């Protein structure tokens, strides 16, 4: 139906965007990867005519093993715990809010608006507000005194306490253990649902990894020559609280949209079969919300990996206990002028985000076609 | 039928629980508003929860004066980048939904990937690029950056909307002699009101609230409000009524949009999660 001239017009319209995205996304990613394998910004930047040398993977190695980069390793640890807490609690809160709103006989629009409005705020605003709320001798901590109780003593953002402490030199071993737990959960799920093919695919991986882990190969593989303690910084609770407050409305909106798509006939049918309200929720609603949970995990997970504004505004970029790789990337690049190291951290974040997003994109667009 | 009748005790319990949770969600705003309206002498940790003894607008006066330039920057940045990226997204969406260009199935995921990447992974080359082209530090450069990285979401949203328009309509129009631009101008554009609203709200909110590009690519005189606010809150000597009033000013435009046009806001939100 379209003439050749129309096709040319269409292509000409599309071309600028394709070129821009090609350069700004893929070209720049390529450049970052290349830069991350140089020593640019270390000694080289000091010279008038900087000579950039290729040093392979040394920047990455230094971040994981170098004596000076202890902060980056704590950043990774912080990020790990932050992702788990933020994603987990946002999902729980969102599901609770959505379920609750579905039960309401009055005020649905009002409550939906109230639970979702934090989403429209800038993370910098959220950070500023919560910084005030979490002052050690004010805010939430003096709330109990209004009821005549002693004031709270928790040092929300400034605590230096650490729990779940582990030795970084054994990180490979701990990584393997985490992977094993994840695989075990997946295998168990496949087994329960009778998905034999998927189970037979994953079971050998699990067994192999289990055997290697038990044999102690990973504990012999020391990343550092000396023990280096890292753990969950208690100060992160403040960041988690603010971010869950901001994002739980989003998961609520996703779950509400999901609950609305469940046909009433399904629930009616369950009712006819004698199911109670709780049983309908448990055996009809929750299983049908699983795809929503999957997308929410991907979206929230990639937000958690990129978190920067909130921590910057709440605790400042120089506050070690609540730092994450994105913050250190900013400091290294724009304060320390270590552009190559900054690029390496950026590339690592990209790899982590891609692990989440690429499978998600592939499955979304495959579904979209069908 | 009788929807306003409490059928069981659980309905009452659900409402009580919802009300308590609503209070929890509103507490930060309560704290912000009362603190912003207090005189600096009245602000202390122990009385943080009490209402101001009298309303004092000093915080707002100071915040307005301090933030006026960055608020103006934010408005100029957010409005122009929103408009440009929406128009480009609409044209792209039209092409990608109605002209099955070879390789479009590969192109879409590649375009959309651009909205998920952590911008830290392109920040160093972007920074260099901006410096080499002389765009570093000013509003035009920031607008360009927000337009480019806004293209994936605007293209995606318009494309999925235009896919719903039946191809037969376009066929009929082209038989009547309309060419590419004619079809876009007289057929597609008049149907594009709702997606324009969804896309514009989404983009405006995103750009207004953005911080990483703003803090790394803008000189002080081009600073958006988020950077100005973060810098202020970073200082220790400031009395708390000022950052709280500043937070309200910074939040107001997006919150007003959300309250007035929440429906469209949520639609953009859900579309951001692709097929959700």
Interface residues (C-beta under 8 A of the other chain):
Chain A: X1 X2 X3 X5 X6 X7 X9 X10 X11 X13 X14 X16 X17 X18 X20 X21 X24 X25 X26 X27 X28 X29 X31 X32 X35 X97 X100 X101 X103 X104 X105 X106 X107 X110 X111 X113 X114 X115 X116 X117 X118 X119 X120 X121 X122 X123 X124 X125 X126 X127 X128 X129 X130 X131 X132 X133 X135 X137 X138 X139 X142 X143 X145 X146 X245 X250 X253 X254 X257 X258 X292 X295 X296 X299 X302 X305 X306 X308 X309 X312 X313 X316 X325 X326 X329 X330 X333 X334 X339 X342 X343 X345 X346 X347 X349 X350 X353 X357 X358 X360 X361 X362 X364 X365 X367 X368 X369
Chain B: X3 X4 X5 X6 X7 X10 X11 X14 X15 X17 X18 X21 X22 X25 X26 X27 X28 X29 X31 X32 X35 X44 X45 X46 X48 X49 X88 X91 X92 X94 X95 X96 X99 X101 X105 X107 X108 X109 X110 X111 X112 X113 X114 X116 X117 X118 X119 X120 X121 X122 X123 X124 X125 X126 X127 X129 X145 X148 X149 X151 X152 X155 X167 X170 X171 X174 X175 X179 X180 X181 X205 X208 X209 X210 X211 X212 X215 X216 X226 X229 X230 X233 X234 X240 X243 X244 X246 X247 X250 X251 X254 X255 X257 X258 X259 X262 X265 X266 X269 X270 X272 X273 X274 X275 X276
